[in-house]
Amino acid sequence: MTFENGWTISVQFGYGNYCSNRNHPDGWYASKDVEYFSCPDAEIAIWDSFGEHYNFGHDTVKDYCSTDEVAEWITKVSHPEFGSTK
């Protein structure tokens, strides 16, 4: 999701991502009718319009974010002044 301020947030919760589905037994071949397509948490990554990734202090990917935390980050990133104190 890219916002008017030029920042993008990626939210992923599939096999191989840093979430509860990371090691799902169906892996890349999960059918669309399995519980795999929902997850209690997700990984996020954020970058600016130049492709420079936001650093969460230890990495450029924030792992195992709760749904509330994902919503909070979407709100933060969408703010016009996000990253101005970067």
C-alpha positions as CSV (number, residue, x, y, z in Angstrom):
1,M,0.0,0.0,0.0
2,T,1.6,3.3,-1.1
3,F,0.3,6.5,0.5
4,E,0.2,10.1,-0.8
5,N,3.3,10.9,1.3
6,G,5.3,8.5,-0.8
7,W,5.7,5.8,1.8
8,T,4.8,2.2,1.2
9,I,3.9,-0.6,3.7
10,S,3.9,-4.2,2.9
11,V,1.9,-6.7,5.0
12,Q,2.4,-10.4,4.5
13,F,1.3,-13.5,6.3
14,G,1.9,-16.4,4.0
15,Y,4.4,-19.3,4.0
16,G,7.9,-18.2,4.5
17,N,7.0,-14.8,6.0
18,Y,7.7,-14.0,9.6
19,C,4.3,-14.9,11.0
20,S,2.5,-18.0,12.4
21,N,2.1,-19.4,8.9
22,R,5.9,-19.3,8.3
23,N,6.2,-23.1,8.3
24,H,2.7,-24.1,7.3
25,P,2.8,-27.8,6.2
26,D,1.2,-27.0,2.8
27,G,3.9,-24.4,2.1
28,W,3.7,-22.7,-1.3
29,Y,1.2,-25.2,-2.5
30,A,-1.6,-24.4,0.0
31,S,-5.0,-24.6,-1.6
32,K,-7.3,-21.5,-1.4
33,D,-9.8,-23.4,0.9
34,V,-7.4,-23.9,3.8
35,E,-7.1,-21.9,7.0
36,Y,-3.7,-20.8,5.6
37,F,-5.3,-17.6,4.2
38,S,-5.9,-16.1,7.6
39,C,-3.4,-15.5,10.3
40,P,-3.3,-13.9,13.8
41,D,-0.1,-12.0,12.9
42,A,1.9,-10.7,10.0
43,E,5.3,-9.3,9.0
44,I,5.5,-5.7,7.8
45,A,8.1,-3.8,5.8
46,I,8.1,0.0,5.0
47,W,10.0,2.0,2.5
48,D,10.1,5.5,1.1
49,S,9.6,6.7,-2.5
50,F,13.4,6.1,-3.2
51,G,13.2,2.5,-2.0
52,E,15.0,3.1,1.2
53,H,13.7,0.8,3.9
54,Y,12.5,1.9,7.3
55,N,14.6,0.4,10.1
56,F,12.7,-0.9,13.1
57,G,15.8,-0.7,15.2
58,H,17.0,-4.2,14.6
59,D,15.9,-5.0,11.0
60,T,14.0,-3.6,8.1
61,V,11.2,-6.2,8.6
62,K,9.1,-6.3,11.7
63,D,7.9,-9.8,12.5
64,Y,4.9,-11.4,14.1
65,C,2.9,-8.1,14.3
66,S,-0.6,-8.5,15.8
67,T,-3.6,-7.2,13.8
68,D,-3.8,-4.1,16.1
69,E,-0.1,-3.5,15.5
70,V,-0.5,-3.7,11.7
71,A,-3.3,-1.2,11.9
72,E,-1.2,1.1,14.1
73,W,1.6,1.0,11.6
74,I,-0.7,1.6,8.6
75,T,-2.0,4.7,10.4
76,K,1.5,5.9,11.2
77,V,2.9,5.4,7.7
78,S,-0.1,7.1,6.1
79,H,0.5,10.3,8.1
80,P,1.8,13.1,5.9
81,E,4.8,13.7,8.2
82,F,5.9,10.0,8.6
83,G,9.6,9.7,8.3
84,S,10.3,13.4,8.6
85,T,12.3,12.8,11.8
86,K,14.0,9.7,10.3
